[in-house]
Amino acid sequence: MFTSGDAGFHTNSVWYDDGREVTVVDAQFTPELAEQVVADVRAKTRSPITRVIVTHPNPDKFNGLSVFHRLGARSIASRKTAQAIPEVDRYKRAFWIGVAKAFTAETYPKVEPVQDTFDGQTTIRLASGETLTLIELAHPGVSSDQTVVRIDATGDLIVGDLVANHVHAWLEGGIVDGTPRPDLAGWQDDLRALPGLGHGLVYGGRGEPGPVAEVVAAELAYLAKADAIVTAHVGSASRAELTDPAKQQAHFHAIQDELARAFPDYKDPDLVGYGVYGLVLSKLR
């Protein structure tokens, strides 16, 4: 597992070496970070990187695809995730260039299309004869579409940001029709499906891997608490302030602070401040 630094939001890319080839899951936020994943793989194995899997359509999962394509690796995602990427890219590009001003039009990563897609479920046979099973979950989860990768030999699950083990969650939701649309009930249902899919460790988009039952229980408890805190805050604040760009940030940071107090050992509370606007606005709708 490779974990990026602050510039990549501490995102995990999990890679599996069967002794003959390497499969990478999630491509990082920038090509520079994807290059670091490649360097990590090359420092630990001589097996070539032959594929990269995208678990869901968020930029820290797909912006680095160009690096893997240049290596000759094939990219794969569910058809729904692949179709969602261009819209998410437009939305995020506008934010990072026009609002955050962290990039220019020239420096923001240029996303490349996913090469291979599937619907529902597919099994990949590796060069060793081992298999990976890709399972598209029934609900949107953390984004508008969610794939779980099962390492069939071990029962381990790689789940992207569906799980952030002892790390605060990204509560924006999937980008659909240019609008963030979180679905916490669907996310919770997807989490409850995980014990039926694998019996080993769960590798999330952030945080350390952990046993499936333990990780699922913790994430369900976190989402329930986050939902209660946001619901209470929306009920006590004015719609005008929650929708006014000049005033809403104070409310988002107040929610962040309350969640940080509720989960004092969880890392990266800033993720709440940046992402909770999606959950807040959905409740106003």
C-alpha positions in Angstrom: 0.0 0.0 0.0 1.3 3.4 -1.0 0.0 6.5 0.9 0.4 10.0 -0.5 1.3 13.0 1.6 -0.6 16.2 2.2 -0.7 17.1 -1.6 -2.6 13.9 -2.3 -4.9 13.9 0.8 -3.2 10.9 2.3 -4.8 8.7 -0.4 -4.0 5.0 -0.5 -3.1 3.2 -3.7 -3.1 -0.6 -3.0 -1.1 -2.8 -5.3 -1.0 -6.6 -5.6 1.9 -8.6 -6.9 1.1 -12.2 -7.8 4.8 -12.9 -8.5 4.5 -12.3 -12.2 2.6 -9.0 -12.6 1.3 -6.1 -10.5 -2.2 -4.7 -10.3 -2.6 -1.2 -8.9 -5.9 -0.1 -7.4 -6.5 3.7 -7.6 -4.2 6.0 -9.5 -3.7 9.1 -7.2 -4.6 12.8 -7.5 -1.7 13.9 -9.8 0.7 12.2 -12.3 3.6 13.1 -9.9 2.0 11.1 -7.2 1.3 8.2 -9.6 5.0 8.2 -10.4 5.6 7.8 -6.7 3.4 4.7 -6.7 5.4 3.3 -9.7 8.6 4.0 -7.8 7.3 2.2 -4.7 6.4 -0.8 -6.8 9.7 -0.9 -8.6 11.6 -0.7 -5.3 9.9 -3.8 -4.0 9.4 -6.1 -7.0 10.6 -6.8 -10.5 7.1 -7.8 -11.6 5.7 -5.3 -14.2 2.6 -3.2 -13.6 0.1 -4.5 -16.1 -3.2 -2.9 -14.9 -4.7 -0.2 -12.8 -8.2 -0.3 -11.4 -10.4 2.7 -10.5 -12.7 2.0 -7.6 -14.9 5.1 -8.0 -15.0 8.4 -9.9 -13.1 10.8 -7.6 -10.0 12.6 -8.9 -7.6 11.1 -6.5 -8.5 7.8 -8.0 -8.3 8.6 -11.7 -6.1 11.8 -12.3 -2.9 9.7 -12.4 -4.1 7.3 -15.1 -1.8 8.8 -17.8 1.3 7.5 -15.9 0.1 3.9 -15.9 -1.1 4.1 -19.6 2.4 5.2 -20.6 3.8 2.1 -18.9 1.5 0.0 -21.1 -0.8 -0.9 -18.2 -4.5 -1.3 -19.0 -7.0 0.7 -16.9 -10.3 -0.8 -15.9 -13.4 0.5 -14.0 -17.1 -0.2 -14.0 -18.9 1.3 -17.0 -20.8 3.8 -14.7 -17.6 5.0 -13.1 -15.9 5.4 -16.5 -18.9 7.4 -17.8 -19.0 9.6 -14.7 -15.3 10.6 -14.9 -15.6 13.4 -17.5 -18.3 15.2 -15.6 -16.4 14.9 -12.3 -13.3 16.1 -14.0 -15.1 19.2 -15.3 -16.5 20.0 -11.8 -13.2 19.5 -10.0 -11.1 21.2 -12.6 -13.4 24.3 -12.2 -12.9 24.2 -8.5 -9.1 23.7 -8.4 -8.4 26.2 -11.1 -11.1 28.9 -10.6 -11.9 28.7 -6.8 -8.9 27.2 -5.0 -6.5 28.6 -7.6 -4.1 25.7 -6.7 -3.6 24.9 -10.4 -3.8 26.7 -13.8 -5.5 25.3 -16.9 -2.1 24.1 -18.0 -1.0 22.4 -14.7 -4.2 20.7 -13.6 -3.9 17.0 -14.5 -5.4 16.0 -17.9 -7.5 13.0 -17.3 -7.4 10.1 -19.8 -10.4 7.8 -20.4 -10.6 4.4 -18.8 -9.7 1.7 -21.4 -11.7 -1.3 -20.2 -15.1 -1.4 -18.5 -17.5 -4.0 -17.0 -21.0 -4.1 -15.6 -21.9 -5.6 -12.3 -19.0 -8.0 -11.7 -16.0 -9.4 -13.5 -13.1 -11.7 -12.7 -9.6 -11.0 -13.8 -7.2 -14.0 -14.1 -3.7 -13.0 -13.3 -0.6 -14.4 -14.9 0.0 -16.7 -12.0 -3.5 -18.2 -12.3 -4.8 -16.3 -9.3 -7.9 -14.2 -9.7 -9.2 -10.8 -8.7 -12.9 -10.2 -8.6 -14.3 -6.7 -9.3 -17.8 -6.1 -7.7 -19.9 -3.1 -8.5 -21.9 -2.4 -5.4 -25.7 -1.8 -5.4 -25.6 1.8 -4.1 -23.5 5.0 -4.9 -21.5 4.8 -1.7 -19.0 7.6 -1.2 -19.3 8.6 -4.9 -21.9 8.1 -7.7 -20.6 4.5 -8.2 -18.6 2.1 -6.2 -16.4 -1.0 -7.0 -14.8 -3.4 -4.6 -11.8 -5.4 -5.6 -11.5 -8.8 -3.9 -8.2 -10.6 -3.8 -9.7 -14.1 -4.1 -6.7 -15.9 -2.7 -6.9 -14.1 0.6 -10.4 -12.7 0.8 -9.0 -9.2 1.3 -11.1 -6.3 0.0 -9.9 -3.1 -1.6 -12.7 -0.6 -1.4 -11.4 3.0 -2.1 -13.0 5.7 0.0 -16.0 3.6 1.0 -13.8 3.2 4.1 -11.4 5.6 5.7 -10.2 3.6 8.7 -9.8 6.0 11.7 -9.7 8.9 9.2 -12.5 11.5 8.8 -14.7 10.8 5.8 -15.3 12.8 2.6 -18.9 13.8 2.8 -19.4 15.6 -0.6 -21.2 12.7 -2.3 -21.1 11.8 -6.0 -21.2 14.6 -8.6 -24.3 14.1 -10.7 -25.6 16.7 -13.1 -23.1 19.1 -11.8 -24.3 18.8 -8.2 -23.0 16.9 -5.2 -25.4 14.2 -4.2 -24.4 12.3 -1.1 -26.4 9.1 -0.2 -25.5 8.1 3.3 -28.1 5.4 3.4 -26.7 3.8 0.3 -23.2 4.2 1.6 -24.2 2.4 4.8 -25.9 -0.4 2.8 -22.7 -0.9 0.8 -20.7 -1.2 4.0 -23.1 -3.8 5.3 -22.5 -5.8 2.1 -18.8 -6.1 2.7 -18.7 -9.0 5.2 -20.5 -11.1 2.6 -17.9 -10.3 0.0 -14.7 -11.0 1.8 -13.4 -12.5 5.1 -9.9 -10.9 5.3 -8.7 -7.3 5.6 -10.3 -4.2 4.2 -8.0 -1.7 2.5 -9.7 1.6 2.5 -9.0 4.8 0.6 -7.4 6.3 3.7 -6.1 4.8 6.9 -4.7 1.4 7.8 -6.2 -1.9 6.7 -8.3 -3.7 9.3 -10.5 -6.8 9.7 -13.8 -6.5 7.8 -16.2 -6.7 10.7 -14.2 -4.2 12.8 -13.8 -1.7 9.9 -17.4 -1.8 8.8 -18.7 -1.3 12.4 -16.5 1.7 12.9 -17.4 3.3 9.6 -21.1 2.8 10.1 -20.9 4.4 13.6 -19.0 7.4 12.1 -21.5 8.0 9.3 -24.4 7.8 11.7 -22.8 10.4 14.0 -21.9 12.6 11.0 -25.4 12.5 9.8 -26.8 13.4 13.2 -24.4 16.3 13.6 -25.1 17.7 10.2 -28.9 17.3 10.5 -28.9 19.1 13.9 -26.7 21.9 12.5 -28.9 22.4 9.4 -32.0 22.5 11.7 -30.5 25.2 13.9 -28.9 27.5 11.2 -30.6 29.7 8.7 -30.8 28.6 5.0 -29.5 32.1 4.0 -26.3 31.6 6.0 -25.8 28.0 4.8 -26.0 29.0 1.2 -24.1 32.3 1.4 -20.5 31.7 0.3 -19.4 34.4 2.6 -20.9 32.8 5.7 -21.3 29.1 5.0 -17.6 28.2 5.6 -18.0 29.1 9.3 -20.8 26.5 9.5 -18.8 23.9 7.7 -15.9 24.4 10.1 -18.3 24.2 13.1 -19.4 20.8 11.9 -15.8 19.8 11.4 -15.0 20.8 14.9 -17.9 18.9 16.3 -17.0 15.7 14.4 -13.4 16.1 15.5 -14.5 16.2 19.2 -16.7 13.1 18.6 -13.8 11.2 17.1 -10.7 12.6 18.7 -8.3 9.9 17.5 -9.4 10.2 13.8 -7.0 11.9 11.4 -7.5 14.6 8.8 -10.5 16.5 10.1 -10.0 19.1 7.4 -11.6 16.6 5.0 -14.9 17.3 6.8 -14.5 21.1 6.4 -13.9 20.7 2.6 -16.4 18.0 1.8 -19.3 18.4 4.2 -20.9 21.2 2.0 -22.4 18.4 -0.2 -24.2 16.8 2.8 -25.4 20.1 4.1 -26.8 21.3 0.7 -28.4 17.9 0.2 -30.3 18.3 3.4 -31.4 21.8 2.5 -32.8 20.4 -0.8 
